[in-house]
Amino acid sequence: MGPGGGGGGHNPFDIFESFFGGGGFGGGSSSRGRRQKQGEDVAHPLKVSLEDLYNGTSKKLSLSRNILCAKCKGKGSKSGAFGKCRGCQGTGMKVSIRQIGLGMMQQMQHVCPECRGSGELISEKDKCPHCRGNKVTQEKRVLEVHVERGMQHGQKIVFEGQADEAPDTITGDVVFVLQLKKHSKFERKMDDLFVEHSLSLTEALCGYQFALTHLDGRQLLIKSNPCEIVKPGQYKAINDEGMPHHHRPFMRGKLYIHFNVGVP
């Protein structure tokens, strides 16, 4: 291949080996070195209030995860060596063949029960006493999650490389998914806020004035314009009193007040 074409390094048998553990139909071990696999991400729901998303907040959360054993450096043995599993010849998989019809054979793969898919066996005498040959130990740690102003329901906060560690594995991420709790007064729609307020018929016809406590504790004085008559179901929009825009917190949406008019 020419420049930019990958240098011709692709082996046409890679796809086949990915299905059969590098061992082909005979179940033998591949002569290549190990490849690092991508570890799984771990997702946690994080419940937040509308006040949290309006003002911003920080939450400290305690989590447990697996880390590579510090004593054996993830080898699982005192010597740092391990033997190849005889049950699967080091592939971590076993292949079984059964006849499913006249002249027809079916080949199936399953995880080797002797080494639990690792392809390795460590003698009892050589097992690391700290991790008991498991290669990993548990760690408890506290993550401080910063919820920024204007974030949305369902938005993700990612801690890269903080998921479970494992040998020959690129550590995945810890992901917190924001779950907005229902508010007793306000409803959010994108960057706008909506609130219900009831007026008497006299207030609707002759004018109204009331205080509204906002999500940051401020008291907003809401009053009618001169000669304003409010119809049932009418909305009043107040600029720059909605939710702050994420990454642009000094810009805000609108606050909509939905009026219910009491009819005698």
C-alpha positions in Angstrom: 0.0 0.0 0.0 1.0 3.6 -0.5 1.4 6.2 2.2 -1.6 6.5 4.5 -2.8 3.0 3.7 -1.7 1.3 6.9 1.6 0.0 5.6 0.1 -3.3 4.5 0.3 -4.6 8.1 -3.2 -6.2 8.2 -3.3 -10.0 8.4 -6.3 -11.5 6.6 -6.5 -14.2 9.3 -7.0 -11.6 12.1 -10.8 -11.8 11.8 -10.7 -15.6 11.9 -8.4 -15.6 15.0 -10.7 -13.1 16.8 -13.5 -15.7 16.8 -11.4 -18.7 17.7 -8.9 -17.3 20.2 -6.0 -17.4 17.8 -6.0 -21.2 18.0 -7.8 -22.1 14.8 -9.8 -25.4 14.7 -7.1 -27.3 16.6 -7.4 -25.1 19.7 -3.6 -24.4 19.8 -2.0 -21.3 21.2 -1.1 -18.3 19.1 2.5 -17.4 18.8 1.8 -13.7 18.9 2.1 -11.4 22.0 -0.9 -10.4 23.9 -3.1 -7.5 22.8 -4.6 -5.1 25.3 -8.4 -5.2 25.2 -10.7 -2.3 26.1 -12.2 -2.5 29.5 -15.9 -1.8 30.1 -17.2 1.6 31.2 -19.2 1.7 34.5 -22.3 3.9 34.5 -24.0 5.2 37.7 -27.2 7.3 37.8 -26.8 10.5 39.8 -30.0 12.1 41.1 -29.9 15.9 41.1 -32.5 18.6 42.0 -33.4 21.5 39.8 -31.6 23.7 42.3 -28.4 21.7 41.7 -28.6 22.3 37.9 -29.5 26.0 38.4 -26.8 26.9 40.9 -24.2 24.2 40.3 -23.0 21.8 43.0 -20.4 19.2 44.0 -21.1 15.8 45.3 -18.6 13.4 46.9 -19.4 9.8 46.1 -17.7 6.7 47.5 -17.0 3.8 45.1 -15.2 0.5 45.1 -13.2 -0.8 42.1 -10.7 -3.5 41.3 -7.1 -2.4 40.9 -4.0 -4.4 39.9 -2.4 -6.0 42.9 0.5 -3.8 44.1 2.5 -6.7 45.5 2.6 -8.9 42.3 1.9 -6.0 39.8 -1.1 -7.9 38.4 0.8 -11.1 37.8 -1.0 -13.2 40.4 2.1 -15.1 41.4 5.1 -14.5 43.8 7.6 -15.3 41.1 5.9 -13.3 38.4 5.6 -16.4 36.3 2.6 -18.5 35.3 2.0 -21.8 33.6 0.0 -22.3 30.5 -3.4 -24.0 31.1 -3.3 -27.5 29.8 -7.0 -27.7 29.4 -7.1 -25.0 26.7 -3.4 -24.8 25.8 -3.4 -21.2 26.9 -6.1 -19.9 24.7 -8.7 -19.5 27.4 -11.3 -21.2 25.3 -12.2 -24.8 24.7 -13.6 -26.1 21.4 -16.1 -29.0 21.2 -17.3 -30.6 18.0 -20.6 -32.5 17.7 -22.4 -34.2 14.9 -25.7 -32.5 14.0 -26.6 -34.5 11.0 -25.4 -36.9 8.3 -22.0 -35.7 7.4 -22.5 -32.4 9.2 -20.5 -31.2 12.2 -20.9 -28.3 14.5 -18.0 -26.6 16.3 -18.7 -24.6 19.5 -16.5 -22.5 21.7 -16.9 -22.0 25.4 -14.7 -20.5 28.2 -12.3 -23.0 29.7 -13.6 -23.9 33.2 -10.1 -24.8 34.5 -8.5 -21.3 34.0 -11.8 -19.3 33.7 -10.7 -17.9 30.4 -7.3 -16.6 31.4 -5.3 -19.3 29.6 -3.0 -19.4 32.7 -2.7 -21.5 35.8 -0.7 -20.6 38.9 0.4 -23.2 41.4 -1.0 -22.9 44.9 2.6 -22.4 46.3 3.3 -19.6 43.9 0.1 -17.6 44.3 0.5 -14.1 45.5 -0.6 -14.0 49.2 -1.9 -10.4 48.8 -4.4 -11.1 46.0 -4.5 -14.9 46.3 -3.7 -15.3 42.7 -6.6 -13.1 41.5 -4.2 -10.4 40.2 -6.5 -7.6 41.5 -7.5 -6.2 44.8 -10.4 -3.9 45.9 -9.9 -0.2 46.4 -12.3 2.2 47.9 -12.1 5.8 46.8 -14.0 9.0 46.8 -14.8 10.9 43.6 -15.9 14.5 43.6 -18.5 15.1 40.9 -18.9 18.6 39.8 -22.4 19.4 38.5 -22.1 22.5 36.4 -24.7 25.2 36.1 -27.1 24.6 33.2 -26.4 20.9 32.8 -29.3 18.8 31.5 -31.2 15.7 32.5 -29.4 12.7 31.0 -26.1 14.5 30.6 -22.9 12.5 31.4 -20.0 13.4 33.6 -17.0 11.1 32.7 -14.0 10.1 34.9 -11.6 8.6 32.3 -9.7 5.5 33.3 -11.4 5.1 36.7 -13.3 1.9 36.2 -12.1 -1.6 37.2 -8.5 -2.4 36.3 -7.5 -5.8 34.9 -4.3 -7.3 33.4 -3.7 -6.6 29.7 -6.7 -4.2 29.7 -7.1 -0.6 29.0 -9.1 0.7 31.9 -12.6 1.9 31.1 -14.3 5.1 32.4 -16.7 5.8 35.3 -19.7 7.6 33.9 -22.3 9.5 36.0 -25.6 10.1 34.3 -27.6 13.0 35.7 -31.2 12.1 36.7 -33.3 15.1 37.4 -35.8 14.8 40.3 -39.3 16.3 39.8 -39.6 19.8 41.3 -42.6 20.8 43.4 -43.0 24.2 41.7 -40.9 24.6 38.6 -40.7 22.6 35.4 -37.8 22.8 33.0 -38.0 22.8 29.2 -34.5 23.1 27.7 -33.3 26.5 29.1 -36.7 27.8 30.0 -38.6 27.5 33.3 -42.3 27.2 33.8 -44.3 27.8 36.9 -48.1 27.8 37.7 -49.8 30.7 39.6 -53.4 31.2 40.5 -55.1 34.6 40.3 -58.5 35.6 41.6 -60.9 37.1 39.1 -60.4 40.5 40.7 -56.6 40.2 40.3 -57.0 39.1 36.7 -59.2 42.2 35.9 -57.8 44.9 38.2 -54.1 43.9 38.5 -51.9 41.6 40.6 -48.6 41.7 42.5 -46.9 38.7 44.2 -43.4 37.5 45.2 -42.0 34.4 43.6 -39.1 32.5 45.3 -36.6 31.5 42.6 -34.3 28.5 42.6 -31.4 30.5 44.1 -33.5 31.9 46.9 -34.1 35.3 45.4 -37.5 36.9 45.7 -38.9 38.1 42.3 -41.6 40.7 42.4 -44.1 39.8 39.8 -46.7 42.5 39.0 -49.1 43.3 36.2 -48.7 46.1 33.7 -51.1 49.1 33.8 -54.5 48.2 32.3 -53.4 44.6 31.8 -56.2 42.0 31.8 -55.2 38.3 32.3 -57.1 35.7 30.5 -57.4 32.1 31.8 -54.4 30.0 30.6 -52.4 33.1 29.6 -48.5 33.1 30.0 -46.3 35.9 31.2 -42.6 35.7 30.0 -39.8 37.1 32.0 -36.5 37.4 30.1 -33.2 36.1 31.7 -34.9 34.4 34.6 -34.8 30.9 33.1 -32.0 28.3 33.4 -28.4 29.3 32.8 -27.0 28.1 29.5 -24.4 25.3 30.1 -20.8 26.7 29.4 -22.4 30.2 29.1 -23.9 30.6 32.6 -24.3 34.3 32.3 -26.9 33.8 29.5 -30.3 32.5 30.7 -33.5 31.3 29.2 -37.0 32.7 30.0 -39.2 32.2 33.0 -42.8 31.6 32.0 -45.7 32.1 34.5 -48.8 30.2 33.5 -51.9 31.9 35.1 -54.9 30.0 36.3 -57.9 32.4 36.9 -60.4 31.5 39.5 -64.0 32.0 38.3 -66.7 32.4 41.0 
